[in-house]
Amino acid sequence: MAIRTPDSPRLPQPGWRLLGFASIGLGAGLFAADAPFVVLAAAFVPALIAMIVIGVQGATIPTTDERTTVQEVARETRR
């Protein structure tokens, strides 16, 4: 049986962070190169999606009240 201890909020999945930063970097480079607006918008869309996913993941992290404490697990294993 695994014990869940109170911990700090988890970071978003590295893939979503990488996608967001890469998209922002690509969009910034295209903006500096005077690319058409449609191309810029297409470059920034993955960054917006990544920000939404990261925000949803952050909002769904359980609070400390919902987490199983070490004492609760110890009581269950003694039975």
Secondary structure as GFF3:
##gff-version 3
##sequence-region A 1 79
A	DSSP	alpha_helix	14	32	.	.	.	ID=ss1
A	DSSP	alpha_helix	37	59	.	.	.	ID=ss2
A	DSSP	alpha_helix	70	78	.	.	.	ID=ss3
###
